[in-house]
């Protein structure tokens, strides 16, 4: 590995395509040869490509710099990896202190280690952009070593980094014990990898909190080994036992559910426990008071509670009701099915076939989806 580092570093720093002269020559007027008058903000704008507003914010973290020598070396290094000017600007704006990284002691060794793990130069460049500040820490290597087998490939891991802070977690003390526990609960690598990218991730919490969450989930009817365990964890991992109890009581009161019905709903739609009280109350008022559904019917079809009331549930109900009232649809047709299908399917099955018999239906449905109910869709 040391031999690999010694081969890579000189090539990064001395390659004609990545020489400091070539990288910075276009910005030469902005870099003053008099280091005592080094203007950080101007450097960030002229050499790093930040906007003046971004530079003003970032320069506060770089006020200790007295010369461009260290930032110049970092920029040369990044250019050698293949980062574009836009990539560099985004990286520096997000993490100004990246310009203070030690190329020979940290960045180059990290690249050598990552190359040894099988990452290509382009993948490492993507990793720099995605990981940001984490890339300038040596801990990124242990994180990558642990995560690569879990995600199955560097491509999968890089894709996951777009939505999470995976590599910044404390893997030895937090993540590994949690993963081991979840494996005992029956979760496979694929499900655990999906939990990783949830932000915040249940894997980043304490093992005690995770165990408590699993116990609460079991109490709500989702057993260990169930395919819904991952979804349930995403919903309740950061809720206290008291909060979960409060949410359950709210569901029982709003939807007139028994404990068994709450469990039935939770098993199919765990996200109910993180929806706001107002959101759930509005759905209860509509589905029970206006549509006339029985509480038990909703409990066993809780997915309808997870869709937009204004943009999907209510407009589709009015269309179905209109069609039934006008003899254009069998009165036994289940409204729940109309809610669950995709928008394209709904239009094909409930709107398009009635263009001649109900020429205003397309317009009225679009109006209803915007939160207004046309008179033609209203029935007593």
DRENDO-1510 file (C-alpha; in Angstrom, 1 decimal, always signed):
<recs>
REC; n; res; u; v; w
REC; 1; UNK; +0.0; +0.0; +0.0 .
REC; 2; UNK; +2.8; +2.4; +0.8 .
REC; 3; UNK; +4.3; +1.6; -2.6 .
REC; 4; UNK; +0.9; +2.4; -4.2 .
REC; 5; UNK; +0.8; +5.8; -2.4 .
REC; 6; UNK; +4.2; +6.7; -3.5 .
REC; 7; UNK; +3.3; +6.0; -7.1 .
REC; 8; UNK; +0.0; +7.9; -7.1 .
REC; 9; UNK; +1.0; +11.1; -5.3 .
REC; 10; UNK; +3.8; +12.2; -7.6 .
REC; 11; UNK; +1.6; +11.6; -10.6 .
REC; 12; UNK; -1.2; +13.7; -9.1 .
REC; 13; UNK; +1.1; +16.5; -8.3 .
REC; 14; UNK; +3.4; +16.5; -11.4 .
REC; 15; UNK; +1.1; +15.4; -14.3 .
REC; 16; UNK; +1.1; +18.1; -17.0 .
REC; 17; UNK; -2.7; +17.9; -17.1 .
REC; 18; UNK; -2.9; +18.7; -13.4 .
REC; 19; UNK; +0.0; +20.9; -12.8 .
REC; 20; UNK; -0.5; +23.9; -10.5 .
REC; 21; UNK; +0.5; +26.2; -13.3 .
REC; 22; UNK; -2.1; +24.9; -15.7 .
REC; 23; UNK; -4.9; +24.8; -13.1 .
REC; 24; UNK; -4.4; +28.3; -11.8 .
REC; 25; UNK; -3.0; +30.1; -14.8 .
REC; 26; UNK; -6.4; +31.4; -15.9 .
REC; 27; UNK; -6.9; +32.9; -12.5 .
REC; 28; UNK; -3.4; +34.4; -12.1 .
REC; 29; UNK; -4.6; +38.0; -11.9 .
REC; 30; UNK; -6.7; +37.1; -8.8 .
REC; 31; UNK; -3.8; +35.6; -6.9 .
REC; 32; UNK; -1.5; +38.2; -5.6 .
REC; 33; UNK; +2.2; +37.4; -5.5 .
REC; 34; UNK; +2.4; +39.4; -2.3 .
REC; 35; UNK; +1.2; +36.8; +0.2 .
REC; 36; UNK; +0.8; +39.3; +2.9 .
REC; 37; UNK; -2.1; +40.9; +1.1 .
REC; 38; UNK; -3.8; +37.6; +0.2 .
REC; 39; UNK; -7.5; +38.3; -0.2 .
REC; 40; UNK; -9.4; +35.2; +0.6 .
REC; 41; UNK; -12.8; +36.4; -0.7 .
REC; 42; UNK; -11.4; +37.4; -4.1 .
REC; 43; UNK; -9.6; +34.1; -4.3 .
REC; 44; UNK; -12.8; +32.2; -3.7 .
REC; 45; UNK; -14.5; +34.1; -6.5 .
REC; 46; UNK; -11.8; +34.3; -9.1 .
REC; 47; UNK; -10.0; +31.0; -8.6 .
REC; 48; UNK; -12.7; +28.7; -7.0 .
REC; 49; UNK; -15.7; +29.9; -8.9 .
REC; 50; UNK; -17.9; +30.9; -6.0 .
REC; 51; UNK; -20.4; +33.7; -6.2 .
REC; 52; UNK; -19.6; +36.8; -4.3 .
REC; 53; UNK; -22.3; +35.9; -1.7 .
REC; 54; UNK; -21.0; +32.4; -1.3 .
REC; 55; UNK; -17.4; +33.7; -1.0 .
REC; 56; UNK; -18.4; +36.2; +1.7 .
REC; 57; UNK; -19.9; +33.4; +3.8 .
REC; 58; UNK; -17.1; +31.0; +3.2 .
REC; 59; UNK; -14.2; +33.4; +3.8 .
REC; 60; UNK; -15.2; +33.7; +7.4 .
REC; 61; UNK; -13.9; +30.1; +7.9 .
REC; 62; UNK; -10.7; +30.8; +6.0 .
REC; 63; UNK; -9.6; +34.1; +7.6 .
REC; 64; UNK; -6.5; +32.4; +9.0 .
REC; 65; UNK; -5.1; +31.8; +5.5 .
REC; 66; UNK; -2.2; +34.2; +4.7 .
REC; 67; UNK; -1.3; +32.8; +1.3 .
REC; 68; UNK; -2.8; +30.7; -1.5 .
REC; 69; UNK; -0.2; +28.0; -1.3 .
REC; 70; UNK; -2.3; +25.4; +0.5 .
REC; 71; UNK; -5.6; +26.1; -1.4 .
REC; 72; UNK; -3.6; +26.0; -4.7 .
REC; 73; UNK; -2.2; +22.6; -3.8 .
REC; 74; UNK; -5.8; +21.3; -3.0 .
REC; 75; UNK; -7.2; +22.7; -6.2 .
REC; 76; UNK; -4.4; +21.1; -8.2 .
REC; 77; UNK; -5.2; +17.8; -6.5 .
REC; 78; UNK; -8.9; +18.1; -7.2 .
REC; 79; UNK; -8.2; +18.9; -10.8 .
REC; 80; UNK; -6.0; +15.8; -11.0 .
REC; 81; UNK; -8.9; +13.7; -9.9 .
REC; 82; UNK; -11.0; +15.1; -12.7 .
REC; 83; UNK; -13.4; +17.4; -10.8 .
REC; 84; UNK; -14.9; +20.1; -13.0 .
REC; 85; UNK; -14.8; +23.8; -12.0 .
REC; 86; UNK; -18.5; +23.5; -11.1 .
REC; 87; UNK; -17.8; +20.5; -8.9 .
REC; 88; UNK; -15.0; +22.4; -7.1 .
REC; 89; UNK; -17.1; +25.5; -6.6 .
REC; 90; UNK; -19.9; +23.4; -5.0 .
REC; 91; UNK; -17.5; +21.5; -2.8 .
REC; 92; UNK; -15.8; +24.7; -1.5 .
REC; 93; UNK; -19.1; +26.4; -1.0 .
REC; 94; UNK; -20.3; +23.5; +1.1 .
REC; 95; UNK; -17.0; +22.9; +2.9 .
REC; 96; UNK; -14.6; +25.9; +2.7 .
REC; 97; UNK; -12.2; +24.1; +5.0 .
REC; 98; UNK; -11.6; +21.5; +2.3 .
REC; 99; UNK; -9.1; +24.1; +0.9 .
REC; 100; UNK; -7.0; +23.6; +4.1 .
REC; 101; UNK; -6.7; +19.9; +3.7 .
REC; 102; UNK; -3.3; +18.3; +3.7 .
REC; 103; UNK; -2.7; +16.8; +0.3 .
REC; 104; UNK; +0.3; +14.6; +1.1 .
REC; 105; UNK; -0.8; +13.5; +4.5 .
REC; 106; UNK; -4.5; +13.0; +4.0 .
REC; 107; UNK; -6.0; +13.5; +0.5 .
REC; 108; UNK; -3.4; +11.5; -1.5 .
REC; 109; UNK; -3.3; +8.6; +1.0 .
REC; 110; UNK; -7.1; +8.5; +1.0 .
REC; 111; UNK; -7.1; +8.2; -2.8 .
REC; 112; UNK; -4.5; +5.5; -2.6 .
REC; 113; UNK; -6.5; +3.5; -0.1 .
REC; 114; UNK; -9.8; +3.9; -2.1 .
REC; 115; UNK; -8.0; +2.8; -5.2 .
REC; 116; UNK; -6.9; -0.3; -3.3 .
REC; 117; UNK; -10.6; -0.9; -2.5 .
REC; 118; UNK; -11.4; -1.0; -6.2 .
REC; 119; UNK; -12.8; +2.4; -6.8 .
REC; 120; UNK; -11.9; +4.0; -10.2 .
REC; 121; UNK; -10.6; +7.6; -10.5 .
REC; 122; UNK; -14.0; +8.8; -11.7 .
REC; 123; UNK; -15.7; +7.1; -8.7 .
REC; 124; UNK; -13.3; +8.7; -6.3 .
REC; 125; UNK; -14.0; +12.1; -7.9 .
REC; 126; UNK; -17.7; +11.5; -7.4 .
REC; 127; UNK; -17.0; +10.5; -3.8 .
REC; 128; UNK; -15.2; +13.7; -3.1 .
REC; 129; UNK; -18.2; +15.7; -4.3 .
REC; 130; UNK; -20.7; +13.6; -2.4 .
REC; 131; UNK; -18.8; +13.1; +0.9 .
REC; 132; UNK; -17.5; +16.6; +1.2 .
REC; 133; UNK; -15.9; +17.2; +4.6 .
REC; 134; UNK; -15.8; +13.5; +5.3 .
REC; 135; UNK; -13.4; +12.9; +2.5 .
REC; 136; UNK; -10.7; +15.0; +4.2 .
REC; 137; UNK; -10.8; +12.7; +7.2 .
REC; 138; UNK; -9.0; +9.4; +7.3 .
REC; 139; UNK; -12.1; +7.7; +8.8 .
REC; 140; UNK; -13.6; +7.7; +5.4 .
REC; 141; UNK; -11.5; +4.6; +4.6 .
REC; 142; UNK; -12.9; +2.5; +7.4 .
REC; 143; UNK; -16.4; +3.7; +6.5 .
REC; 144; UNK; -16.0; +2.6; +2.9 .
REC; 145; UNK; -14.5; -0.7; +3.9 .
REC; 146; UNK; -17.6; -1.4; +6.0 .
REC; 147; UNK; -20.2; +0.0; +3.6 .
REC; 148; UNK; -19.0; -1.5; +0.3 .
REC; 149; UNK; -19.9; -5.1; +1.1 .
REC; 150; UNK; -23.3; -4.0; +2.6 .
REC; 151; UNK; -24.3; -2.1; -0.5 .
REC; 152; UNK; -22.8; -4.6; -2.9 .
REC; 153; UNK; -21.0; -2.3; -5.2 .
REC; 154; UNK; -19.3; +1.1; -5.2 .
REC; 155; UNK; -22.0; +2.3; -7.7 .
REC; 156; UNK; -24.8; +1.4; -5.2 .
REC; 157; UNK; -23.0; +3.1; -2.4 .
REC; 158; UNK; -22.3; +6.3; -4.3 .
REC; 159; UNK; -25.9; +6.4; -5.3 .
REC; 160; UNK; -26.9; +6.2; -1.6 .
REC; 161; UNK; -24.6; +9.0; -0.7 .
REC; 162; UNK; -26.8; +11.4; -2.6 .
REC; 163; UNK; -29.4; +11.2; +0.1 .
REC; 164; UNK; -27.6; +10.4; +3.3 .
REC; 165; UNK; -24.5; +11.1; +5.5 .
REC; 166; UNK; -23.5; +7.4; +5.6 .
REC; 167; UNK; -19.8; +7.8; +5.8 .
REC; 168; UNK; -19.9; +10.3; +8.7 .
REC; 169; UNK; -21.5; +7.8; +11.1 .
REC; 170; UNK; -19.5; +6.2; +14.0 .
REC; 171; UNK; -19.3; +2.7; +12.5 .
REC; 172; UNK; -17.4; +0.9; +15.2 .
REC; 173; UNK; -19.3; +2.1; +18.2 .
REC; 174; UNK; -22.8; +2.7; +16.7 .
REC; 175; UNK; -23.5; +1.3; +13.3 .
REC; 176; UNK; -21.9; -2.1; +13.6 .
REC; 177; UNK; -23.7; -3.0; +16.8 .
REC; 178; UNK; -27.0; -1.8; +15.3 .
REC; 179; UNK; -26.5; -3.8; +12.2 .
REC; 180; UNK; -25.7; -6.9; +14.1 .
REC; 181; UNK; -28.9; -6.4; +16.2 .
REC; 182; UNK; -31.1; -5.9; +13.1 .
REC; 183; UNK; -29.6; -8.9; +11.5 .
REC; 184; UNK; -30.7; -10.8; +14.6 .
REC; 185; UNK; -34.2; -9.3; +13.9 .
REC; 186; UNK; -34.2; -10.9; +10.5 .
REC; 187; UNK; -33.3; -7.9; +8.3 .
REC; 188; UNK; -31.0; -8.7; +5.3 .
REC; 189; UNK; -28.2; -6.6; +3.8 .
REC; 190; UNK; -30.6; -5.0; +1.3 .
REC; 191; UNK; -33.0; -3.8; +3.9 .
REC; 192; UNK; -30.2; -2.6; +6.2 .
REC; 193; UNK; -28.7; -0.7; +3.3 .
REC; 194; UNK; -32.1; +1.0; +2.7 .
REC; 195; UNK; -32.2; +2.0; +6.3 .
REC; 196; UNK; -28.8; +3.6; +5.9 .
REC; 197; UNK; -29.9; +6.2; +3.4 .
REC; 198; UNK; -33.0; +7.2; +5.5 .
REC; 199; UNK; -32.1; +10.6; +6.9 .
REC; 200; UNK; -31.8; +10.5; +9.9 .
REC; 201; UNK; -30.9; +6.8; +9.8 .
REC; 202; UNK; -32.1; +4.5; +12.5 .
REC; 203; UNK; -28.6; +3.0; +12.3 .
REC; 204; UNK; -27.2; +6.2; +13.7 .
REC; 205; UNK; -29.1; +6.1; +16.9 .
REC; 206; UNK; -28.1; +4.3; +20.1 .
REC; 207; UNK; -28.5; +0.5; +20.3 .
REC; 208; UNK; -30.8; +1.0; +23.4 .
REC; 209; UNK; -33.1; +3.3; +21.4 .
REC; 210; UNK; -33.2; +0.9; +18.5 .
REC; 211; UNK; -34.1; -2.0; +20.8 .
REC; 212; UNK; -36.8; +0.0; +22.3 .
REC; 213; UNK; -38.2; +0.9; +18.9 .
REC; 214; UNK; -38.2; -2.7; +17.8 .
REC; 215; UNK; -40.0; -3.7; +21.1 .
REC; 216; UNK; -42.7; -1.0; +20.4 .
REC; 217; UNK; -43.0; -2.1; +16.8 .
REC; 218; UNK; -43.6; -5.7; +18.0 .
REC; 219; UNK; -46.2; -4.4; +20.4 .
REC; 220; UNK; -48.0; -2.8; +17.5 .
REC; 221; UNK; -48.2; -6.1; +15.5 .
REC; 222; UNK; -45.1; -6.1; +13.3 .
REC; 223; UNK; -43.0; -9.1; +14.3 .
REC; 224; UNK; -39.2; -9.5; +13.8 .
REC; 225; UNK; -38.5; -10.9; +10.4 .
REC; 226; UNK; -41.5; -9.1; +8.9 .
REC; 227; UNK; -40.9; -7.3; +5.5 .
REC; 228; UNK; -42.6; -4.3; +7.2 .
REC; 229; UNK; -40.0; -4.1; +10.0 .
REC; 230; UNK; -37.8; -1.8; +8.0 .
REC; 231; UNK; -40.6; +0.6; +7.2 .
REC; 232; UNK; -41.8; +0.6; +10.8 .
REC; 233; UNK; -38.3; +1.4; +12.0 .
REC; 234; UNK; -38.0; +4.3; +9.6 .
REC; 235; UNK; -41.2; +5.6; +11.1 .
REC; 236; UNK; -40.7; +5.2; +14.8 .
REC; 237; UNK; -37.0; +4.9; +15.5 .
REC; 238; UNK; -36.7; +8.4; +16.7 .
REC; 239; UNK; -40.0; +8.5; +18.6 .
REC; 240; UNK; -40.1; +8.0; +22.4 .
REC; 241; UNK; -42.4; +5.4; +23.9 .
REC; 242; UNK; -44.5; +8.3; +25.3 .
REC; 243; UNK; -44.8; +9.8; +21.8 .
REC; 244; UNK; -45.8; +6.5; +20.3 .
REC; 245; UNK; -48.4; +6.0; +23.0 .
REC; 246; UNK; -49.8; +9.5; +22.3 .
REC; 247; UNK; -50.0; +8.8; +18.6 .
REC; 248; UNK; -51.8; +5.5; +19.1 .
REC; 249; UNK; -54.4; +7.2; +21.4 .
REC; 250; UNK; -54.9; +9.9; +18.7 .
REC; 251; UNK; -55.5; +7.3; +16.0 .
REC; 252; UNK; -58.0; +5.5; +18.3 .
REC; 253; UNK; -59.9; +8.7; +19.0 .
REC; 254; UNK; -59.9; +10.2; +15.5 .
REC; 255; UNK; -60.8; +7.0; +13.6 .
REC; 256; UNK; -62.8; +5.3; +16.3 .
REC; 257; UNK; -60.4; +2.4; +16.2 .
REC; 258; UNK; -59.8; -0.4; +18.7 .
REC; 259; UNK; -56.3; -1.4; +19.7 .
REC; 260; UNK; -56.5; -4.3; +17.2 .
REC; 261; UNK; -57.6; -1.9; +14.4 .
REC; 262; UNK; -54.7; +0.4; +15.2 .
REC; 263; UNK; -52.3; -2.6; +14.9 .
REC; 264; UNK; -53.9; -3.6; +11.6 .
REC; 265; UNK; -53.4; -0.1; +10.2 .
REC; 266; UNK; -49.9; +0.2; +11.5 .
REC; 267; UNK; -48.8; -3.2; +10.0 .
REC; 268; UNK; -49.7; -1.9; +6.5 .
REC; 269; UNK; -48.9; +1.8; +6.9 .
REC; 270; UNK; -46.4; +2.5; +9.7 .
REC; 271; UNK; -45.9; +6.1; +8.5 .
REC; 272; UNK; -49.3; +6.9; +10.2 .
REC; 273; UNK; -47.4; +7.4; +13.4 .
REC; 274; UNK; -45.4; +10.3; +12.0 .
REC; 275; UNK; -48.2; +12.1; +10.3 .
REC; 276; UNK; -49.5; +15.3; +12.0 .
REC; 277; UNK; -52.6; +15.3; +14.1 .
REC; 278; UNK; -54.2; +17.9; +11.9 .
REC; 279; UNK; -53.5; +15.9; +8.7 .
REC; 280; UNK; -55.0; +12.7; +10.1 .
REC; 281; UNK; -58.0; +14.6; +11.5 .
REC; 282; UNK; -58.9; +16.1; +8.1 .
REC; 283; UNK; -58.7; +12.6; +6.6 .
REC; 284; UNK; -60.9; +11.2; +9.3 .
REC; 285; UNK; -63.5; +14.0; +8.8 .
REC; 286; UNK; -63.6; +13.3; +5.1 .
REC; 287; UNK; -63.5; +9.5; +4.9 .
REC; 288; UNK; -65.8; +8.8; +7.9 .
REC; 289; UNK; -68.1; +11.9; +8.0 .
REC; 290; UNK; -68.4; +12.7; +4.3 .
REC; 291; UNK; -67.7; +9.5; +2.4 .
REC; 292; UNK; -69.3; +7.3; +5.1 .
REC; 293; UNK; -66.6; +4.6; +5.5 .
REC; 294; UNK; -66.7; +2.5; +8.6 .
REC; 295; UNK; -63.7; +2.7; +10.9 .
REC; 296; UNK; -62.9; -0.9; +10.4 .
REC; 297; UNK; -62.9; -0.5; +6.6 .
REC; 298; UNK; -60.3; +2.3; +6.8 .
REC; 299; UNK; -58.2; +0.3; +9.4 .
REC; 300; UNK; -57.7; -2.5; +6.9 .
REC; 301; UNK; -57.0; -0.1; +4.0 .
REC; 302; UNK; -54.8; +2.5; +5.7 .
REC; 303; UNK; -52.9; +3.3; +2.5 .
REC; 304; UNK; -55.6; +5.8; +1.5 .
REC; 305; UNK; -54.5; +7.8; +4.6 .
REC; 306; UNK; -51.0; +8.3; +3.2 .
REC; 307; UNK; -52.1; +10.0; -0.1 .
REC; 308; UNK; -52.7; +13.7; -0.5 .
REC; 309; UNK; -56.3; +14.5; +0.6 .
REC; 310; UNK; -56.6; +17.5; -1.6 .
REC; 311; UNK; -54.6; +16.3; -4.6 .
REC; 312; UNK; -55.8; +12.7; -4.9 .
REC; 313; UNK; -58.3; +11.3; -2.3 .
REC; 314; UNK; -61.0; +14.0; -2.5 .
REC; 315; UNK; -60.9; +14.7; -6.2 .
REC; 316; UNK; -61.1; +11.0; -7.1 .
REC; 317; UNK; -64.0; +10.5; -4.7 .
REC; 318; UNK; -66.0; +13.3; -6.4 .
REC; 319; UNK; -65.4; +11.9; -9.9 .
REC; 320; UNK; -66.5; +8.4; -8.8 .
REC; 321; UNK; -69.5; +9.8; -7.1 .
REC; 322; UNK; -70.4; +11.9; -10.1 .
REC; 323; UNK; -70.2; +8.8; -12.4 .
REC; 324; UNK; -72.3; +6.7; -10.1 .
REC; 325; UNK; -75.0; +9.4; -9.7 .
REC; 326; UNK; -75.2; +9.8; -13.5 .
REC; 327; UNK; -75.4; +6.1; -14.1 .
REC; 328; UNK; -72.0; +6.0; -15.8 .
REC; 329; UNK; -70.4; +3.7; -13.3 .
REC; 330; UNK; -71.7; +0.6; -11.4 .
REC; 331; UNK; -72.7; +1.6; -7.9 .
REC; 332; UNK; -70.9; -1.4; -6.5 .
REC; 333; UNK; -67.6; -0.2; -7.9 .
REC; 334; UNK; -65.2; +0.1; -4.9 .
REC; 335; UNK; -63.9; +3.7; -4.4 .
REC; 336; UNK; -60.8; +2.4; -2.7 .
REC; 337; UNK; -59.6; +0.9; -5.9 .
REC; 338; UNK; -59.9; +4.3; -7.6 .
REC; 339; UNK; -57.7; +5.8; -4.9 .
REC; 340; UNK; -55.0; +3.2; -5.2 .
REC; 341; UNK; -54.3; +3.1; -8.9 .
REC; 342; UNK; -51.8; +5.5; -10.6 .
REC; 343; UNK; -52.9; +8.8; -12.0 .
REC; 344; UNK; -52.5; +7.5; -15.6 .
REC; 345; UNK; -54.7; +4.5; -14.8 .
REC; 346; UNK; -57.3; +6.6; -13.1 .
REC; 347; UNK; -57.6; +8.9; -16.1 .
REC; 348; UNK; -57.8; +6.0; -18.5 .
REC; 349; UNK; -60.5; +4.1; -16.5 .
REC; 350; UNK; -62.6; +6.9; -15.0 .
REC; 351; UNK; -62.1; +10.0; -17.1 .
REC; 352; UNK; -61.3; +9.2; -20.7 .
REC; 353; UNK; -64.2; +6.7; -21.4 .
REC; 354; UNK; -66.7; +9.5; -20.6 .
REC; 355; UNK; -65.5; +12.3; -22.8 .
REC; 356; UNK; -68.7; +12.3; -24.8 .
REC; 357; UNK; -71.3; +11.6; -22.0 .
REC; 358; UNK; -69.5; +14.0; -19.5 .
REC; 359; UNK; -67.5; +16.5; -21.7 .
REC; 360; UNK; -66.6; +18.7; -18.7 .
REC; 361; UNK; -65.3; +15.9; -16.5 .
REC; 362; UNK; -61.6; +16.3; -17.5 .
REC; 363; UNK; -61.7; +20.0; -16.7 .
REC; 364; UNK; -63.7; +19.5; -13.5 .
REC; 365; UNK; -61.3; +16.8; -12.2 .
REC; 366; UNK; -58.3; +19.1; -12.8 .
REC; 367; UNK; -60.1; +21.9; -11.0 .
REC; 368; UNK; -60.8; +19.5; -8.0 .
REC; 369; UNK; -57.1; +18.5; -7.9 .
REC; 370; UNK; -56.3; +22.2; -7.4 .
REC; 371; UNK; -58.5; +22.3; -4.3 .
REC; 372; UNK; -61.7; +23.6; -5.7 .
REC; 373; UNK; -64.8; +21.5; -6.2 .
REC; 374; UNK; -66.9; +22.4; -9.3 .
REC; 375; UNK; -70.6; +22.5; -8.9 .
REC; 376; UNK; -71.1; +19.7; -11.4 .
REC; 377; UNK; -69.2; +17.3; -9.1 .
REC; 378; UNK; -71.2; +18.2; -6.0 .
REC; 379; UNK; -74.1; +16.1; -4.9 .
REC; 380; UNK; -76.2; +16.2; -1.7 .
</recs>
